[in-house]
Amino acid sequence: MTNPIADISVPELSRQIALLEHQEIARGALDVCTLTMDLRHKYRRALVARDQAALSLVHREQWTAADVAEVICGHRACAPRAAVILEWTGLTPDGGTEHDLAERQQVAAQLRELLSLAYDQALRLLPAAPVELNLPDEPTERLAHCAHWLRFVDGYRAANEASRILFAAILVHHHGWDLRDVAALGGVTADEVSSALAAAAASPPSDADSGLLAQLALLDRVLEHNTERLLAVRDRALADSLADGVPERVVAAHIGLPAQERSAGHDLEPCPA
C-alpha cells in the first residue's frame, strides 16, 4: 500500500531546526514561525496515518486497544487512551500492517520531538529579534513597515490561539479533562474552550497534547511582548508623522486601519505601548 506520509523527511526537518542555532537572529525568528506551522501540520498527518494503521490491525488482525497502546504509548496500561483514539468516528482503516504501525509511530514520535524543539527555538528567538532593524527613515514608511510586521505577528498569534483552544477542547471532549483546568493550562478562557467542543468532536483524539498546549501558552506571551515592542516603534513613527504635518487620513492609511476606522482620522491617537 502507499505510505501516506512518505513525503515527510525527518532528517530535513531536523536540519532546518539545527540551522536556527547558527542563523542571524532576525532571520531565524522569521523562519521558526514558518517551521513550527509546517511541523505541526506534518505531525498531525503522521498521527492520523498511525491511527489508521492501528485501526486496520484491530479490524483485520483482532488487535486489542492494549496491543495498540503498547506500540503507540510504550505500555499496555494506556489501553483506555488507545480505545478513545480507535473509537473516533472520523477514523477509517487504510490497510496498514504491523510494520506500518511501528514505522508511522516512529515518525510521529520524531516529529513530536522536533516540534517541541522548534517551539523552544521560537521562545528563544522571537523575544531576541530586533524590531527596529532596517527601519525606513521616513516616518510614514516606518508606519507601513510596522503595520506589515504587526499583521504577520497577529496572524501567527491568531493561529497559535486557535490551536490552544482546539487542543484544550480535545482534551476535554475526548479525554475527560476538567474544562477550567485545561483552559488555565492553555492560557485561554473556559468559554472559548466550550465554544470549540463541537470542533473537538470532529478532530482526532490523538491530537491532544498537554505538553504542546503549555508550550503554546508560553509562546503567546512572547508574541504579546513582540506586539507591544512593535506598537511602541509604530507609535513613535506616528507621532513623528503628525509632527511633520502628514494628514491624519494618510497616517491612518499607512498604519493599515480598516476603512471605517480611517474615516475617523480626527480621533487617531497612538496606541499605548
PERA-V815964 format. One record per residue. N is the residue number from 1. SS is DSSP state (alpha for helix, beta for strand, coil for the rest). PHI is phi in radians with two decimals (none if undefined). Layout:
BEGIN
n: [N,N]
ss: [SS,SS]
phi: [PHI,PHI]
END
This chain:
BEGIN
n: [1,2,3,4,5,6,7,8,9,10,11,12,13,14,15,16,17,18,19,20,21,22,23,24,25,26,27,28,29,30,31,32,33,34,35,36,37,38,39,40,41,42,43,44,45,46,47,48,49,50,51,52,53,54,55,56,57,58,59,60,61,62,63,64,65,66,67,68,69,70,71,72,73,74,75,76,77,78,79,80,81,82,83,84,85,86,87,88,89,90,91,92,93,94,95,96,97,98,99,100,101,102,103,104,105,106,107,108,109,110,111,112,113,114,115,116,117,118,119,120,121,122,123,124,125,126,127,128,129,130,131,132,133,134,135,136,137,138,139,140,141,142,143,144,145,146,147,148,149,150,151,152,153,154,155,156,157,158,159,160,161,162,163,164,165,166,167,168,169,170,171,172,173,174,175,176,177,178,179,180,181,182,183,184,185,186,187,188,189,190,191,192,193,194,195,196,197,198,199,200,201,202,203,204,205,206,207,208,209,210,211,212,213,214,215,216,217,218,219,220,221,222,223,224,225,226,227,228,229,230,231,232,233,234,235,236,237,238,239,240,241,242,243,244,245,246,247,248,249,250,251,252,253,254,255,256,257,258,259,260,261,262,263,264,265,266,267,268,269,270,271,272,273]
ss: [coil,coil,coil,coil,coil,coil,coil,coil,coil,alpha,alpha,alpha,alpha,alpha,alpha,alpha,alpha,alpha,alpha,alpha,coil,coil,coil,coil,alpha,alpha,alpha,alpha,alpha,alpha,alpha,alpha,alpha,alpha,alpha,alpha,alpha,alpha,alpha,alpha,alpha,alpha,alpha,alpha,alpha,alpha,alpha,alpha,alpha,alpha,alpha,alpha,alpha,alpha,alpha,alpha,alpha,alpha,alpha,alpha,alpha,coil,coil,coil,alpha,alpha,alpha,alpha,alpha,alpha,alpha,alpha,coil,coil,coil,alpha,alpha,alpha,alpha,alpha,alpha,alpha,alpha,alpha,alpha,alpha,alpha,coil,coil,coil,coil,coil,coil,coil,coil,coil,coil,alpha,alpha,alpha,alpha,alpha,alpha,alpha,alpha,alpha,alpha,alpha,alpha,alpha,alpha,alpha,alpha,alpha,alpha,alpha,alpha,alpha,alpha,alpha,alpha,alpha,alpha,alpha,alpha,alpha,alpha,alpha,coil,coil,coil,coil,coil,coil,coil,coil,coil,coil,alpha,alpha,alpha,alpha,alpha,alpha,alpha,alpha,alpha,alpha,alpha,alpha,alpha,alpha,alpha,alpha,alpha,alpha,alpha,alpha,alpha,alpha,alpha,alpha,alpha,alpha,alpha,alpha,alpha,alpha,alpha,alpha,alpha,alpha,alpha,alpha,alpha,coil,coil,coil,alpha,alpha,alpha,alpha,alpha,alpha,alpha,alpha,coil,coil,coil,alpha,alpha,alpha,alpha,alpha,alpha,coil,alpha,alpha,alpha,alpha,alpha,coil,coil,coil,alpha,alpha,alpha,coil,coil,alpha,alpha,alpha,alpha,alpha,alpha,alpha,alpha,alpha,alpha,alpha,alpha,alpha,alpha,alpha,alpha,alpha,alpha,alpha,alpha,alpha,alpha,alpha,alpha,alpha,alpha,alpha,alpha,alpha,alpha,alpha,alpha,alpha,alpha,coil,coil,coil,coil,alpha,alpha,alpha,alpha,alpha,alpha,alpha,alpha,coil,coil,coil,alpha,alpha,alpha,alpha,coil,coil,alpha,alpha,alpha,coil,coil,coil,coil,coil,coil]
phi: [none,-1.31,-1.36,-1.22,-2.12,-1.13,-1.37,-1.45,-1.85,-1.09,-1.03,-1.16,-1.14,-1.11,-1.09,-1.13,-1.20,-1.09,-1.10,-1.06,-1.17,-1.93,-1.33,-1.06,-1.02,-1.09,-1.15,-1.11,-1.11,-1.27,-1.15,-1.18,-1.15,-1.12,-1.14,-1.11,-1.14,-1.14,-1.09,-1.05,-1.13,-1.19,-1.09,-1.12,-1.06,-1.14,-1.10,-1.10,-1.08,-1.08,-1.15,-1.14,-1.13,-1.10,-1.15,-1.06,-1.19,-1.12,-1.30,-1.68,-1.95,1.03,-1.14,-1.71,-1.07,-1.17,-1.08,-1.14,-1.04,-1.10,-1.46,-1.54,-2.04,1.66,-2.75,-1.29,-1.12,-1.50,-0.95,-1.05,-1.16,-1.08,-1.10,-1.06,-1.10,-1.25,-1.54,-1.09,-1.20,-1.45,-1.66,-2.24,-1.21,-2.14,1.45,-1.10,-1.73,-1.07,-1.11,-1.06,-1.06,-1.11,-1.17,-1.23,-1.10,-1.10,-1.10,-1.06,-1.14,-1.16,-1.16,-1.08,-1.16,-1.14,-1.12,-1.11,-1.11,-1.15,-1.17,-1.06,-1.15,-1.10,-1.16,-1.45,-1.41,-1.09,-1.22,-1.53,-1.17,-1.26,-1.54,-1.81,-1.29,1.03,-1.26,-1.12,-1.27,-1.30,-0.99,-1.21,-1.18,-1.13,-1.06,-1.13,-1.05,-1.14,-1.07,-1.07,-1.29,-1.17,-1.12,-1.09,-1.12,-1.09,-1.15,-1.16,-1.18,-1.13,-1.13,-1.07,-1.13,-1.06,-1.14,-1.09,-1.13,-1.19,-0.99,-1.09,-1.16,-1.13,-1.07,-1.28,-1.19,-1.57,-2.06,1.30,-1.21,-1.18,-1.05,-1.23,-1.13,-1.26,-1.13,-1.12,-1.08,-1.57,1.18,-2.17,-1.63,-1.09,-1.13,-1.12,-1.14,-1.03,-1.20,-1.77,-1.12,-1.15,-1.15,-1.12,-1.08,-1.61,-1.88,-1.05,-1.03,-1.23,-1.46,-2.02,-2.66,-1.16,-1.16,-1.15,-1.05,-1.14,-1.13,-1.14,-1.15,-1.12,-1.09,-1.09,-1.14,-1.14,-1.15,-1.10,-1.08,-1.15,-1.07,-1.10,-1.14,-1.16,-1.13,-1.12,-1.16,-1.07,-1.19,-1.17,-1.17,-1.12,-1.09,-1.13,-1.12,-1.15,-1.14,-1.41,1.50,-1.19,-0.98,-1.08,-1.14,-1.19,-1.04,-1.07,-1.14,-1.24,-1.20,1.60,-1.27,-1.01,-0.96,-1.15,-1.43,-1.09,-1.17,-1.77,-1.06,-1.20,-1.66,-1.14,-2.38,-1.07,-1.28,-1.09,-1.40]
END
